[in-house]
Amino acid sequence: MSLWRKLTHFIAGRSDPFDCEIEECGPGRRVDHADFAMALIGLGAKMAKADGVVTTDEIEAFRRVFRAPKEGEEAIARLFNLAKETTLGFEGYAQRLARRFRAHPAVLEDVLDGLFHIAKADGRVTPAELTFLETVADIFGFSEREYRRIRMGHVGLPEDDPWLILGIDPDIDEAGLKRAYRRIAAQNHPDALVARGAPPEMQRLADEKMAMINAAYAQIRAIRARESRPGN
C-alpha cells in the first residue's frame, strides 16, 4: 500500500491522527512514512494558520515540497483540515509530536527541515514563520546553536559559518573534523532519512542537506589548507 493510501485509510478511523494512547505512540513503536507525513502535515497546517487561514495555495506548497501524487491530495487536504480545526495551539501540537518522537530525535529534525521547506515554498520566509519555527525547535529540544545550524541550511545566516553546519568548533583537530563530517553525513544520507520514516518523496530534502554538508566540509578544508601554507 502506498504512503498516500495508507494515510487515507488511517485518518478514516480517527478524528485526530495524533490522539493515541501511550502504548500505541510510545518510544518502542517504529516510525513509519505515515507517522512522518502526519507530523509534517499537521504542523505545516498550524504554520499556515498563523497567517490567518489555510488556503489551497498552502496545501499546494506542501504538495510540491512533498512531491505528492494526485492520489495524495485528498489525504493531505483532510489532514490539513483536521489540524486546522483542532482547538489545540501549535505549541501543544508540537509538544505532542516531541513526546511521540522522543526516542527518535533525528525524526524531529527531519520534521523541522520539512517545515522550513514549506515555509520557503513561496520564495520567502516571513518573520512570523521564523518565530513559529524557532518555537517549534525549542519545544523539540534543540539548542539555540542546533536551531541556527538547521536554519542555515534553508535561509542562511550572515556569517555563513561552515563549522556551525557541521556542529563543531573551529579549533577541532583533523581527526575530530573527519569524525564529525562522517557522522553528520551518515545521519543525513538519503537512505538514513527514509530509514527514519521520511517518505522517499522527500529525497530532495536529503540531497540538499548533503550538498550543504559537503560544501561546508570542503570550505573548512580549503580554509585550513590556506592557513597551513608557509608565511601564514
Backbone as CSV, one residue per row, in Angstrom:
resi,resn,N_x,N_y,N_z,CA_x,CA_y,CA_z,C_x,C_y,C_z
1,MET,0.849,-1.195,0.000,0.000,0.000,0.000,0.885,1.246,0.000
2,SER,0.582,2.206,-0.871,1.388,3.417,-0.929,1.199,4.251,0.327
3,LEU,2.136,5.181,0.539,2.039,6.102,1.669,0.694,6.807,1.678
4,TRP,0.270,7.298,0.520,-0.924,8.134,0.457,-2.188,7.334,0.713
5,ARG,-2.269,6.103,0.206,-3.425,5.264,0.512,-3.428,4.889,1.993
6,LYS,-2.239,4.651,2.538,-2.144,4.330,3.960,-2.648,5.499,4.803
7,LEU,-2.272,6.712,4.421,-2.742,7.892,5.147,-4.262,7.997,5.084
8,THR,-4.811,7.778,3.909,-6.259,7.874,3.731,-6.982,6.859,4.610
9,HIS,-6.479,5.617,4.632,-7.098,4.585,5.461,-6.945,4.910,6.939
10,PHE,-5.783,5.440,7.314,-5.519,5.712,8.727,-6.424,6.809,9.265
11,ILE,-6.530,7.915,8.531,-7.299,9.046,9.057,-8.796,8.772,8.999
12,ALA,-9.206,7.799,8.193,-10.635,7.482,8.117,-11.156,6.980,9.461
13,GLY,-10.269,6.398,10.261,-10.699,5.850,11.539,-10.396,6.723,12.728
14,ARG,-9.905,7.953,12.513,-9.548,8.838,13.614,-10.072,10.242,13.366
15,SER,-10.443,10.905,14.432,-10.764,12.329,14.329,-9.503,13.160,14.469
16,ASP,-8.495,12.615,15.155,-7.216,13.295,15.334,-6.112,12.258,15.188
17,PRO,-5.297,12.330,14.138,-4.281,11.316,13.892,-3.281,11.156,15.026
18,PHE,-3.122,12.169,15.887,-2.155,12.074,16.965,-2.815,11.857,18.321
19,ASP,-4.111,11.555,18.316,-4.816,11.263,19.556,-4.685,9.770,19.819
20,CYS,-3.508,9.365,20.345,-3.239,7.949,20.524,-2.790,7.667,21.948
21,GLU,-2.892,6.424,22.326,-2.509,6.021,23.668,-0.993,5.902,23.755
22,ILE,-0.477,5.967,25.007,0.966,5.890,25.213,1.525,4.597,24.636
23,GLU,0.806,3.490,24.833,1.304,2.213,24.332,1.424,2.225,22.811
24,GLU,0.513,2.935,22.169,0.494,2.948,20.706,1.529,3.903,20.139
25,CYS,1.751,5.021,20.835,2.647,6.046,20.327,3.924,6.142,21.148
26,GLY,4.203,5.133,21.929,5.374,5.168,22.797,6.674,5.039,22.038
27,PRO,7.805,5.155,22.760,9.111,5.171,22.111,9.492,3.864,21.447
28,GLY,8.832,2.759,21.816,9.200,1.492,21.222,8.607,1.272,19.846
29,ARG,7.654,2.092,19.470,6.977,1.909,18.185,7.807,2.509,17.063
30,ARG,7.980,1.749,16.007,8.791,2.211,14.887,8.083,3.332,14.143
31,VAL,8.861,4.356,13.774,8.313,5.459,12.993,8.226,5.026,11.538
32,ASP,7.064,5.180,10.918,6.953,4.832,9.508,6.611,6.069,8.695
33,HIS,6.466,5.887,7.389,6.242,7.011,6.483,4.979,7.785,6.827
34,ALA,3.925,7.079,7.221,2.675,7.760,7.547,2.831,8.617,8.797
35,ASP,3.567,8.114,9.799,3.827,8.901,11.003,4.487,10.222,10.634
36,PHE,5.541,10.117,9.823,6.306,11.305,9.454,5.437,12.283,8.676
37,ALA,4.689,11.769,7.723,3.851,12.638,6.898,2.816,13.365,7.739
38,MET,2.205,12.664,8.690,1.187,13.302,9.520,1.789,14.382,10.410
39,ALA,3.001,14.131,10.916,3.665,15.148,11.734,3.916,16.406,10.924
40,LEU,4.426,16.227,9.713,4.773,17.360,8.867,3.529,18.098,8.379
41,ILE,2.511,17.358,7.983,1.276,17.991,7.517,0.598,18.733,8.659
42,GLY,0.544,18.093,9.831,-0.129,18.713,10.964,0.502,20.027,11.374
43,LEU,1.818,20.039,11.560,2.478,21.283,11.944,2.521,22.266,10.785
44,GLY,2.584,21.749,9.553,2.533,22.640,8.393,1.224,23.402,8.344
45,ALA,0.134,22.727,8.695,-1.172,23.393,8.743,-1.199,24.437,9.843
46,LYS,-0.581,24.113,10.980,-0.521,25.078,12.077,0.272,26.313,11.660
47,MET,1.366,26.100,10.934,2.171,27.228,10.482,1.394,28.056,9.466
48,ALA,0.667,27.381,8.583,-0.148,28.100,7.601,-1.230,28.912,8.293
49,LYS,-1.791,28.367,9.363,-2.865,29.050,10.076,-2.369,30.325,10.755
50,ALA,-1.075,30.410,11.016,-0.517,31.614,11.643,-0.753,32.841,10.771
51,ASP,-0.947,32.624,9.473,-1.220,33.728,8.554,-2.706,34.080,8.504
52,GLY,-3.535,33.357,9.230,-4.963,33.664,9.257,-5.819,32.476,8.878
53,VAL,-5.657,31.983,7.657,-6.441,30.839,7.189,-5.536,29.905,6.398
54,VAL,-5.955,28.656,6.313,-5.238,27.688,5.490,-5.824,27.739,4.089
55,THR,-5.023,28.120,3.125,-5.505,28.284,1.757,-5.099,27.107,0.887
56,THR,-5.718,27.041,-0.284,-5.349,25.987,-1.229,-3.909,26.162,-1.695
57,ASP,-3.427,27.408,-1.724,-2.039,27.653,-2.110,-1.078,26.993,-1.130
58,GLU,-1.423,27.047,0.160,-0.554,26.461,1.174,-0.566,24.940,1.098
59,ILE,-1.719,24.374,0.787,-1.781,22.930,0.577,-0.963,22.557,-0.654
60,GLU,-1.055,23.375,-1.684,-0.281,23.130,-2.901,1.207,23.245,-2.623
61,ALA,1.596,24.191,-1.763,3.011,24.346,-1.410,3.526,23.076,-0.750
62,PHE,2.747,22.517,0.157,3.156,21.262,0.784,3.244,20.152,-0.255
63,ARG,2.255,20.088,-1.134,2.251,19.022,-2.148,3.494,19.087,-3.018
64,ARG,3.921,20.327,-3.365,5.124,20.479,-4.188,6.368,20.039,-3.428
65,VAL,6.455,20.465,-2.174,7.620,20.103,-1.375,7.691,18.600,-1.163
66,PHE,6.537,17.982,-0.920,6.480,16.569,-0.600,6.397,15.695,-1.839
67,ARG,6.232,16.317,-3.001,6.100,15.590,-4.270,4.962,14.571,-4.198
68,ALA,3.863,14.988,-3.640,2.725,14.082,-3.507,2.042,13.884,-4.855
69,PRO,1.659,12.657,-5.177,0.924,12.408,-6.419,-0.533,12.808,-6.255
70,LYS,-1.291,12.686,-7.330,-2.709,13.045,-7.292,-3.454,12.279,-6.205
71,GLU,-3.095,11.015,-6.030,-3.812,10.194,-5.055,-3.608,10.691,-3.629
72,GLY,-2.577,11.527,-3.408,-2.316,12.010,-2.065,-3.009,13.301,-1.711
73,GLU,-3.594,13.976,-2.692,-4.163,15.299,-2.441,-5.308,15.260,-1.433
74,GLU,-6.166,14.260,-1.533,-7.297,14.182,-0.606,-6.816,13.946,0.819
75,ALA,-5.814,13.066,0.975,-5.290,12.785,2.312,-4.643,14.022,2.911
76,ILE,-3.883,14.761,2.100,-3.234,15.977,2.583,-4.277,16.997,3.019
77,ALA,-5.279,17.223,2.167,-6.319,18.201,2.494,-7.061,17.806,3.766
78,ARG,-7.347,16.516,3.920,-8.061,16.042,5.111,-7.235,16.295,6.367
79,LEU,-5.954,15.985,6.319,-5.100,16.182,7.487,-4.897,17.658,7.787
80,PHE,-4.759,18.473,6.737,-4.657,19.918,6.951,-5.898,20.421,7.679
81,ASN,-7.056,19.979,7.246,-8.301,20.441,7.866,-8.425,19.972,9.309
82,LEU,-8.001,18.731,9.585,-8.048,18.227,10.955,-7.159,19.058,11.871
83,ALA,-5.955,19.360,11.400,-5.021,20.147,12.209,-5.505,21.578,12.355
84,LYS,-6.122,22.102,11.298,-6.599,23.487,11.320,-7.749,23.663,12.298
85,GLU,-8.613,22.657,12.374,-9.847,22.806,13.136,-9.693,22.496,14.622
86,THR,-8.629,21.811,15.010,-8.462,21.487,16.417,-8.230,22.748,17.232
87,THR,-8.688,22.725,18.483,-8.505,23.883,19.357,-7.107,23.914,19.961
88,LEU,-6.359,22.843,19.797,-5.013,22.774,20.352,-4.094,23.722,19.602
89,GLY,-3.396,24.603,20.329,-2.462,25.512,19.696,-1.245,24.780,19.175
90,PHE,-0.461,25.470,18.345,0.666,24.778,17.729,1.699,24.341,18.764
91,GLU,1.818,25.093,19.881,2.769,24.686,20.912,2.382,23.324,21.502
92,GLY,1.092,23.177,21.795,0.626,21.901,22.320,0.784,20.785,21.307
93,TYR,0.532,21.103,20.048,0.672,20.110,18.987,2.129,19.680,18.868
94,ALA,3.056,20.666,18.912,4.482,20.358,18.824,4.936,19.537,20.025
95,GLN,4.388,19.832,21.199,4.740,19.072,22.401,4.318,17.617,22.266
96,ARG,3.158,17.396,21.666,2.695,16.024,21.456,3.596,15.303,20.464
97,LEU,4.026,16.013,19.435,4.944,15.399,18.479,6.284,15.106,19.137
98,ALA,6.751,16.024,19.996,8.024,15.821,20.691,7.957,14.571,21.569
99,ARG,6.826,14.377,22.231,6.659,13.170,23.045,6.557,11.931,22.159
100,ARG,5.836,12.080,21.053,5.639,10.938,20.145,6.972,10.449,19.592
101,PHE,7.864,11.371,19.266,9.138,11.012,18.646,10.310,11.180,19.609
102,ARG,10.045,11.112,20.902,11.106,11.400,21.869,12.279,10.427,21.761
103,ALA,12.033,9.221,21.273,13.117,8.262,21.083,13.744,8.378,19.701
104,HIS,13.257,9.320,18.898,13.747,9.486,17.524,14.049,10.966,17.263
105,PRO,15.034,11.560,17.953,15.303,12.995,17.774,15.654,13.374,16.345
106,ALA,16.265,12.459,15.600,16.597,12.770,14.211,15.332,12.986,13.389
107,VAL,14.247,12.290,13.754,12.978,12.478,13.051,12.448,13.884,13.297
108,LEU,12.612,14.387,14.530,12.163,15.746,14.832,12.918,16.760,13.985
109,GLU,14.209,16.513,13.758,14.960,17.416,12.883,14.451,17.311,11.456
110,ASP,14.121,16.104,11.017,13.559,15.934,9.678,12.244,16.702,9.539
111,VAL,11.407,16.655,10.581,10.141,17.389,10.557,10.409,18.881,10.454
112,LEU,11.375,19.384,11.242,11.699,20.808,11.195,12.238,21.191,9.822
113,ASP,13.064,20.334,9.227,13.536,20.586,7.860,12.359,20.692,6.901
114,GLY,11.410,19.777,7.034,10.240,19.815,6.162,9.436,21.082,6.334
115,LEU,9.319,21.561,7.577,8.595,22.808,7.834,9.299,23.988,7.182
116,PHE,10.619,23.997,7.219,11.358,25.066,6.545,11.086,25.029,5.043
117,HIS,11.016,23.829,4.477,10.730,23.713,3.044,9.352,24.272,2.722
118,ILE,8.392,23.993,3.577,7.050,24.529,3.357,7.059,26.043,3.493
119,ALA,7.746,26.544,4.524,7.770,27.986,4.785,8.371,28.765,3.623
120,LYS,9.396,28.207,2.991,10.074,28.947,1.925,9.540,28.598,0.539
121,ALA,8.464,27.818,0.481,7.928,27.382,-0.811,7.475,28.547,-1.673
122,ASP,7.066,29.665,-1.031,6.610,30.823,-1.802,7.737,31.812,-2.072
123,GLY,8.974,31.397,-1.797,10.122,32.241,-2.123,10.658,33.074,-0.980
124,ARG,9.985,33.064,0.159,10.473,33.825,1.311,9.948,33.202,2.594
125,VAL,10.664,33.457,3.677,10.231,33.010,4.998,9.959,34.257,5.824
126,THR,8.728,34.430,6.260,8.334,35.644,6.969,8.841,35.620,8.410
127,PRO,8.950,36.797,9.054,9.338,36.841,10.473,8.414,36.001,11.351
128,ALA,7.120,36.010,11.042,6.172,35.211,11.827,6.475,33.721,11.693
129,GLU,6.828,33.300,10.483,7.164,31.894,10.269,8.453,31.521,10.994
130,LEU,9.440,32.428,10.986,10.688,32.157,11.699,10.448,32.038,13.198
131,THR,9.580,32.888,13.725,9.235,32.796,15.146,8.569,31.461,15.443
132,PHE,7.654,31.056,14.572,6.979,29.762,14.700,8.006,28.635,14.701
133,LEU,8.919,28.657,13.726,9.905,27.594,13.582,10.859,27.541,14.767
134,GLU,11.253,28.708,15.262,12.156,28.749,16.415,11.465,28.187,17.660
135,THR,10.189,28.508,17.817,9.437,27.989,18.958,9.291,26.479,18.871
136,VAL,8.982,25.980,17.682,8.864,24.533,17.486,10.197,23.850,17.785
137,ALA,11.293,24.437,17.303,12.618,23.862,17.552,12.909,23.783,19.045
138,ASP,12.525,24.821,19.770,12.736,24.833,21.220,11.913,23.738,21.895
139,ILE,10.669,23.586,21.476,9.814,22.539,22.044,10.370,21.157,21.721
140,PHE,10.931,21.011,20.536,11.526,19.737,20.138,12.803,19.423,20.912
141,GLY,13.337,20.414,21.627,14.529,20.179,22.436,15.834,20.577,21.793
142,PHE,15.774,21.309,20.676,17.007,21.744,20.026,17.576,22.966,20.737
143,SER,18.897,23.001,20.881,19.552,24.168,21.463,19.532,25.309,20.457
144,GLU,19.884,26.506,20.927,19.934,27.656,20.021,20.933,27.413,18.893
145,ARG,22.076,26.831,19.223,23.086,26.540,18.200,22.566,25.522,17.196
146,GLU,21.892,24.486,17.676,21.347,23.478,16.771,20.295,24.086,15.854
147,TYR,19.438,24.955,16.409,18.429,25.609,15.580,19.088,26.471,14.516
148,ARG,20.130,27.216,14.871,20.821,28.068,13.904,21.453,27.223,12.805
149,ARG,21.962,26.044,13.171,22.529,25.141,12.167,21.449,24.691,11.193
150,ILE,20.298,24.288,11.712,19.207,23.828,10.849,18.703,24.969,9.975
151,ARG,18.524,26.142,10.588,18.043,27.301,9.836,19.009,27.675,8.720
152,MET,20.307,27.604,9.002,21.293,27.981,7.996,21.155,27.147,6.729
153,GLY,20.753,25.909,6.897,20.605,25.048,5.736,19.469,25.447,4.815
154,HIS,18.616,26.365,5.268,17.447,26.742,4.475,17.416,28.220,4.101
155,VAL,17.710,29.083,5.031,17.639,30.522,4.742,18.973,31.217,4.939
156,GLY,19.975,30.497,5.430,21.295,31.078,5.591,21.377,32.048,6.756
157,LEU,22.593,32.347,7.131,22.879,33.329,8.163,23.984,34.241,7.654
158,PRO,24.039,35.477,8.125,25.027,36.423,7.616,26.460,35.909,7.672
159,GLU,26.814,35.183,8.754,28.202,34.750,8.889,28.534,33.515,8.068
160,ASP,27.522,32.815,7.567,27.730,31.650,6.707,28.809,30.747,7.293
161,ASP,28.564,30.228,8.458,29.542,29.512,9.268,29.585,28.024,8.920
162,PRO,30.641,27.545,8.237,30.690,26.122,7.890,30.858,25.229,9.113
163,TRP,31.503,25.754,10.177,31.660,24.963,11.399,30.307,24.719,12.063
164,LEU,29.453,25.726,12.008,28.123,25.576,12.591,27.330,24.507,11.854
165,ILE,27.467,24.455,10.534,26.745,23.465,9.738,27.115,22.048,10.173
166,LEU,28.402,21.840,10.487,28.851,20.523,10.924,28.719,20.331,12.431
167,GLY,28.312,21.386,13.140,28.129,21.281,14.581,29.420,21.128,15.354
168,ILE,30.478,21.804,14.909,31.789,21.681,15.543,32.364,23.060,15.835
169,ASP,33.435,23.105,16.643,34.143,24.345,16.933,35.306,24.508,15.965
170,PRO,35.685,25.747,15.642,36.774,25.978,14.678,38.113,25.381,15.083
171,ASP,38.344,25.169,16.381,39.640,24.651,16.822,39.692,23.124,16.886
172,ILE,38.701,22.443,16.358,38.698,20.983,16.362,39.873,20.455,15.548
173,ASP,40.457,19.326,15.984,41.594,18.777,15.240,41.100,18.030,14.001
174,GLU,42.066,17.610,13.165,41.708,16.979,11.892,40.922,15.684,12.092
175,ALA,41.350,14.887,13.068,40.647,13.626,13.310,39.210,13.889,13.753
176,GLY,39.035,14.882,14.619,37.691,15.225,15.073,36.833,15.762,13.948
177,LEU,37.445,16.551,13.060,36.727,17.095,11.907,36.204,15.969,11.023
178,LYS,37.071,14.999,10.739,36.666,13.885,9.882,35.559,13.056,10.536
179,ARG,35.687,12.831,11.852,34.646,12.061,12.548,33.312,12.791,12.514
180,ALA,33.345,14.109,12.744,32.110,14.897,12.742,31.467,14.889,11.361
181,TYR,32.296,15.028,10.323,31.771,15.025,8.958,31.120,13.681,8.632
182,ARG,31.813,12.595,8.971,31.271,11.269,8.668,29.972,11.009,9.425
183,ARG,29.919,11.479,10.679,28.721,11.267,11.489,27.523,12.005,10.907
184,ILE,27.696,13.300,10.609,26.561,14.081,10.118,26.200,13.683,8.693
185,ALA,27.212,13.248,7.907,26.918,12.785,6.549,26.110,11.490,6.590
186,ALA,26.481,10.587,7.501,25.739,9.327,7.625,24.317,9.585,8.111
187,GLN,24.166,10.515,9.057,22.846,10.819,9.607,21.924,11.421,8.563
188,ASN,22.495,12.168,7.613,21.679,12.875,6.629,21.710,12.239,5.245
189,HIS,22.277,11.052,5.134,22.251,10.342,3.858,20.796,10.036,3.497
190,PRO,20.438,10.131,2.215,19.050,9.854,1.816,18.512,8.526,2.333
191,ASP,19.339,7.484,2.346,18.880,6.189,2.850,18.553,6.254,4.336
192,ALA,19.342,7.041,5.092,19.093,7.181,6.528,17.793,7.938,6.769
193,LEU,17.518,8.931,5.925,16.282,9.707,6.056,15.071,8.806,5.893
194,VAL,15.104,7.961,4.873,13.996,7.041,4.619,13.886,6.021,5.751
195,ALA,15.039,5.538,6.252,15.032,4.558,7.338,14.407,5.126,8.605
196,ARG,14.501,6.454,8.800,13.917,7.079,9.987,12.418,7.290,9.840
197,GLY,11.877,7.021,8.659,10.439,7.162,8.475,10.035,8.202,7.465
198,ALA,10.989,9.020,6.999,10.649,10.025,5.995,10.348,9.325,4.672
199,PRO,9.286,9.709,3.995,8.931,9.058,2.735,9.986,9.287,1.662
200,PRO,10.118,8.357,0.722,11.056,8.539,-0.385,10.790,9.818,-1.169
201,GLU,9.543,10.320,-1.107,9.216,11.553,-1.818,10.052,12.738,-1.337
202,MET,10.649,12.626,-0.156,11.430,13.735,0.376,12.912,13.594,0.068
203,GLN,13.232,12.873,-0.981,14.617,12.686,-1.410,15.312,14.026,-1.609
204,ARG,14.599,15.000,-2.136,15.204,16.305,-2.411,15.726,16.955,-1.144
205,LEU,15.005,16.784,-0.050,15.432,17.355,1.223,16.789,16.797,1.622
206,ALA,16.942,15.484,1.538,18.211,14.853,1.893,19.317,15.268,0.937
207,ASP,19.007,15.358,-0.349,20.017,15.765,-1.330,20.530,17.172,-1.047
208,GLU,19.614,18.087,-0.697,20.015,19.464,-0.416,20.865,19.547,0.847
209,LYS,20.495,18.778,1.873,21.268,18.797,3.107,22.661,18.222,2.886
210,MET,22.755,17.152,2.113,24.062,16.562,1.852,24.948,17.514,1.064
211,ALA,24.367,18.243,0.120,25.142,19.224,-0.645,25.677,20.312,0.279
212,MET,24.861,20.761,1.224,25.283,21.779,2.182,26.392,21.247,3.083
213,ILE,26.253,20.020,3.560,27.257,19.411,4.435,28.580,19.241,3.700
214,ASN,28.523,18.740,2.469,29.742,18.554,1.684,30.429,19.882,1.390
215,ALA,29.631,20.911,1.103,30.203,22.230,0.822,30.868,22.807,2.068
216,ALA,30.247,22.616,3.224,30.827,23.115,4.476,32.143,22.413,4.776
217,TYR,32.171,21.110,4.587,33.402,20.347,4.834,34.508,20.792,3.880
218,ALA,34.157,20.959,2.609,35.145,21.409,1.625,35.653,22.806,1.961
219,GLN,34.759,23.673,2.439,35.156,25.039,2.798,36.139,25.036,3.965
220,ILE,35.874,24.211,4.963,36.780,24.122,6.111,38.138,23.583,5.687
221,ARG,38.141,22.556,4.853,39.416,22.001,4.382,40.202,23.034,3.593
222,ALA,39.494,23.836,2.778,40.172,24.871,1.995,40.752,25.950,2.906
223,ILE,39.997,26.338,3.928,40.479,27.347,4.879,41.724,26.844,5.588
224,ARG,41.712,25.601,6.013,42.859,25.039,6.728,44.063,24.870,5.812
225,ALA,43.807,24.555,4.559,44.916,24.432,3.609,45.601,25.778,3.413
226,ARG,44.804,26.846,3.323,45.389,28.187,3.174,46.174,28.578,4.419
227,GLU,45.628,28.262,5.584,46.281,28.647,6.835,47.575,27.884,7.071
228,SER,47.704,26.698,6.472,48.899,25.883,6.683,50.032,26.216,5.726
229,ARG,49.770,27.091,4.757,50.820,27.463,3.813,51.905,28.284,4.502
230,PRO,53.136,28.147,4.062,54.231,28.929,4.642,53.941,30.424,4.558
231,GLY,54.224,31.129,5.632,54.010,32.566,5.651,52.699,32.962,6.267
232,ASN,51.810,31.979,6.555,50.521,32.292,7.185,50.589,32.049,8.692
